[in-house]
Amino acid sequence: MDKFKVDNAIILAAGLGSRLLPLTASTPKGLISVLGEPMVERQVRQLQESGIFDITILVGYLKEKFAYLVEQYGVKLLYNPEYAHKNTLATLYHARHLLQNTYILVSDNWLRYNMFHSEERCSWYSSVFASGHTSEWCLHLDEKKRIISVQIEGKDLPVMYGPAFFTRPFSQQFISLLEEYYRRSDTDNYYWEHILLENTDKLMVYANIQADNQVYEFESLKELQAFDSSYC
């Protein structure tokens, strides 16, 4: 069963969080409290409750603000020097040596229920169903819920939303693509998910369907206020 055991988790937290200004002028987005708890702390706690203690937070903007987490939770911090002018593809590139049986999280997600486990059997991306038109990254799935194509924007489709998981074989395949993409001159603004979007024929990853009240990502202060009245 060792081949299914989760090795570690990576939390992407390097970004500027400009969509939540003015809150993020002095606080990284992942450290904003939701219902009294910083979002990144909630995810760290959920991971540790599932037996995952090898946790690395990839930092950049206001990196010093995350330092207390090292002592409080025993996490590790890894600095991305390119955070100000490149997107998450570059952030994950700087942590590619950590990819094994690995959870990939985003620090500014809020997960209602703990969706992590000590073992995982396949690579997946968390997904929720979007009714009507959406500008999110939409998924087309086969009968086994494998992702066979991804499109940006769509209607009445499952969308990519929340954490992901890489198996060791998937990680090795993904690292090769990640290095190839990083060397290109046109990928500074790429999310790491662009690799999935453009290589679904090569990468075997499944949709991990979640309930519509499970995963939250706050794109604006207005959305945060609607969820947590303390910001009103």
Long-range contacts (C-beta under 8 A, 24 or more apart in sequence): 1-119, 3-101, 3-168, 4-101, 4-119, 4-120, 4-121, 5-101, 5-118, 5-119, 6-50, 6-51, 6-52, 6-101, 6-102, 6-103, 6-116, 6-117, 6-118, 6-119, 6-120, 6-165, 7-54, 7-100, 7-101, 7-102, 7-168, 8-52, 8-54, 8-55, 8-56, 8-98, 8-100, 8-101, 8-102, 8-103, 9-47, 9-52, 9-54, 9-55, 9-56, 9-102, 9-103, 9-104, 9-105, 9-116, 10-55, 10-56, 10-57, 10-58, 10-92, 10-95, 10-98, 10-99, 10-102, 10-103, 10-104, 10-105, 11-40, 11-43, 11-44, 11-55, 11-56, 11-57, 11-58, 11-105, 11-106, 11-107, 12-58, 12-88, 12-91, 12-92, 12-104, 12-105, 12-106, 12-107, 13-40, 13-57, 13-58, 13-59, 13-60, 13-66, 13-106, 13-107, 13-108, 14-58, 14-59, 14-60, 14-61, 14-63, 14-80, 14-83, 14-88, 14-91, 15-60, 15-61, 15-83, 15-88, 15-91, 16-61, 16-83, 16-84, 17-61, 17-108, 19-219, 19-220, 20-218, 20-220, 20-221, 20-224, 23-221, 23-224, 26-62, 27-62, 27-65, 28-59, 28-61, 28-62, 28-65, 28-66, 28-107, 29-107, 29-108, 30-106, 30-107, 30-108, 31-65, 31-66, 31-107, 32-108, 32-224, 34-110, 34-216, 34-218, 34-224, 34-227, 34-228, 35-228, 36-230, 39-107, 39-108, 39-109, 39-110, 40-66, 40-69, 40-107, 40-108, 41-69, 41-73, 42-110, 42-111, 43-105, 43-107, 43-109, 43-111, 44-69, 44-73, 44-75, 45-73, 46-111, 46-114, 46-115, 46-116, 47-103, 47-105, 47-116, 48-73, 49-114, 49-116, 50-114, 50-116, 50-117, 50-118, 51-118, 52-103, 52-116, 52-118, 56-95, 56-98, 57-107, 58-91, 58-92, 58-94, 58-95, 59-83, 60-84, 60-91, 85-188, 86-188, 86-189, 87-188, 87-189, 87-190, 87-191, 88-190, 88-191, 88-192, 88-193, 89-178, 89-181, 89-182, 89-187, 89-190, 89-191, 89-192, 89-194, 89-195, 90-182, 90-188, 91-192, 92-178, 92-192, 93-178, 93-179, 93-182, 96-175, 96-178, 96-179, 99-166, 99-171, 99-174, 99-175, 100-166, 100-168, 100-171, 101-165, 101-166, 101-167, 101-168, 101-171, 102-165, 102-166, 102-171, 103-163, 103-164, 103-165, 104-163, 104-164, 104-165, 104-166, 104-192, 105-163, 106-162, 106-163, 106-217, 108-217, 108-218, 109-162, 109-163, 109-215, 109-216, 109-217, 110-215, 110-216, 110-217, 110-218, 110-227, 111-162, 111-163, 111-214, 111-215, 111-216, 112-213, 112-214, 112-215, 112-216, 113-214, 115-162, 115-163, 115-208, 115-210, 115-214, 116-163, 120-165, 120-167, 122-165, 122-167, 122-204, 122-205, 122-206, 123-164, 123-165, 123-166, 123-167, 123-170, 123-203, 123-204, 123-205, 123-206, 124-164, 124-165, 124-205, 124-206, 124-207, 124-208, 125-160, 125-162, 125-164, 125-193, 125-196, 125-205, 125-206, 125-207, 125-208, 126-160, 126-161, 126-162, 126-163, 126-164, 126-208, 126-210, 126-215, 127-158, 127-159, 127-160, 127-161, 127-162, 127-207, 127-208, 127-209, 127-210, 128-158, 128-159, 128-161, 128-162, 128-209, 128-210, 128-211, 128-212, 128-214, 128-215, 129-156, 129-157, 129-158, 129-159, 129-209, 129-212, 130-154, 130-156, 130-157, 130-158, 130-159, 131-156, 132-156, 134-159, 136-160, 136-161, 137-193, 137-197, 139-207, 141-207, 144-206, 145-206, 145-207, 145-209, 146-204, 146-205, 146-206, 146-207, 147-196, 147-200, 147-205, 147-206, 147-207, 148-200, 149-200, 150-193, 150-196, 150-197, 150-200, 152-197, 158-207, 158-209, 160-193, 161-210, 161-215, 161-217, 162-210, 162-214, 162-215, 162-217, 164-205, 165-208, 170-203, 170-204, 170-205, 173-202, 173-203, 174-203, 177-202, 177-203
